[in-house]
Amino acid sequence: MNELKFNINEIINIINKLFPNSKIKYYKRFSQGLVSQSFKVKINNPNKNLVIKLSRLKNKDRIHKNNLILDYLNKNKIPAPRLYFDGVVNRKFVTIMEYSSGEVATRIYKDSNDILRRKILFNVGKNLKKIHDLDIPLFWNHQEHEIKNIREWKKWTLLRIKKYLKFFSKKLENYNLFEKELINFWNILKNKDIDFVPLHWDYHLSNLNVDYKGQITGIFDFDNAMKGHSLADIAQTNYWILFEFNDNKNFNYFLRGYKKEFTKDELKMIKGYLILHILAVSRTIWFRQKRLGWIIKKHKKILEGILIK
């Protein structure tokens, strides 16, 4: 696939509409994802760092939604970059936003001692709670799984439980134990008045920037954002900490950052959502097992650890 071209004259024309008489001092590409190519751009008059993202038109709706969410968070004093521009320019979708300081949290966390890891996780949990406390704007929706209320969330969750249990009925050792866990999870969930909130739905350290004191400096990638139960977001963060770092001992600091205390039923539901998420990801990659079999094996180890716990 051909790369999208960074046309400096085209970009400076857009920037000059935002910051008259400014000039580009330098630019460099720092990310080439599946959806967008991202560039760090230094301008003067004013002296400022910007991020320019170039995306294909087929992805413009999801990119626009992500941009609206980031700007919404910024206006609500949550560490997300300010949006300056997004729109179609010369057959591509261009985004211009503030540059977030700090480093990707995954990099810092990997090389940190337990003290810094706990500070990072505490602040990551605190940041997620701020997001969950926001009012849900109209643009906070999912392109495939649009859930409008608590009733629809519970119905969708039950369908997922049945689908994944059916798929793994003859594929997992200790299947009966996982079936029992998810049935118990559902019996708690179905009778609860849950927190229905804006979910990130991919909330992990690779989608956050932090500084070397463990403070959150940026949050990104809301392409999958949807509405739902707050505890499901927490379970996804738990999954990524286990998967990337095999770090189960420090996750309580994330929970402490999120709120002072969780009930026993809430902790059981987080565990249920964690199992459900692992089964969901495993089912998605099952048919590519030759190439991604190592992920299936790692998931099985994580699941074994959950049962032991």
Secondary structure, DSSP 8 states (H G I E B T S, - for coil): -------HHHHHHHHHHHSTT-EEEEEEEEEE-SSEEEEEEEEETTTEEEEEEEE-GGGHHHHHHHHHHHHHHHHTTSS---EEEEEEETTEEEEEEE---SEEHHHHHHT--HHHHHHHHHHHHHHHHHHHTS---TT---SS----SHHHHHHHHHHHHHHHHHHHTTTSTTHHHHHHHHHHHHHHHTT----EEEE-SS-SGGGEEE-TTS-EEEE---TT-EEEEHHHHHHHHHHHHHHHH---TTHHHHHHHH-S---HHHHHHHHHHHHHHHHHHHHHHGGGHHHHHHHHHHHHHHHHHHHH-
